[in-house]
Amino acid sequence: MENQIKELRKRRGISQQKCADDLGISMRTLQRYEKGETENLTFFVKLADYLNVNLEVLLHASNGGEKNEQTE
């Protein structure tokens, strides 16, 4: 998952500081998530919603699609 969070965040034009502020975490904590140094399913659910992607996309880096673009 390393860099997937960062890639999704950047794709939406969101800075690390804004993302961290919006999610109520420190920028260092966000950096640790982006580097894959820490994991927390509750946070990933919140982050997937914030970035408007399915949790599966965030966790598996499958295709980076938006929620509405996912097919079964």
C-alpha positions in Angstrom: 0.0 0.0 0.0 3.0 2.3 0.2 2.5 5.4 -1.9 -1.1 4.6 -2.8 -2.5 7.0 -0.2 -0.1 9.7 -1.3 -1.0 9.1 -5.0 -4.7 9.2 -4.3 -4.3 12.4 -2.2 -2.2 14.1 -4.8 -4.5 13.1 -7.6 -7.2 15.1 -5.8 -4.9 18.1 -5.3 -4.9 17.8 -1.5 -1.8 18.8 0.4 -0.5 16.6 3.3 -1.3 19.3 5.8 -4.9 19.8 4.6 -5.5 16.1 4.5 -4.0 15.6 8.0 -6.0 18.6 9.4 -9.3 17.4 7.8 -8.8 13.9 9.2 -7.8 15.2 12.7 -4.3 13.7 12.7 -0.8 15.1 12.7 1.1 15.4 9.4 3.7 13.0 10.7 1.0 10.4 11.3 -0.3 10.8 7.8 3.3 10.5 6.4 3.6 7.2 8.3 0.4 5.9 6.7 1.6 7.0 3.3 4.8 5.1 3.8 3.1 2.0 5.0 4.7 2.3 8.4 1.5 2.0 10.3 -2.0 0.5 9.7 -5.4 1.0 11.3 -8.5 -0.3 9.7 -10.7 2.4 11.3 -8.5 5.1 9.9 -8.4 3.5 6.4 -12.2 3.4 6.3 -12.3 7.1 7.2 -9.5 7.9 4.7 -11.2 5.9 1.9 -14.4 8.0 2.5 -12.4 11.2 2.5 -10.6 10.4 -0.7 -13.9 9.0 -2.3 -12.5 5.6 -3.1 -13.6 2.1 -2.1 -11.7 0.7 0.9 -10.5 -2.2 -1.3 -8.9 0.3 -3.7 -7.1 2.0 -0.8 -5.9 -1.3 0.8 -5.0 -3.3 -2.3 -4.1 -0.5 -4.8 -6.1 -2.4 -7.3 -7.1 0.3 -9.8 -7.4 3.7 -8.1 -11.0 4.1 -9.3 -13.6 6.3 -7.8 -16.5 4.7 -5.7 -19.0 5.2 -8.5 -16.7 3.6 -11.1 -16.3 0.2 -9.3 -17.8 -2.9 -11.0 -18.2 -6.4 -9.7 
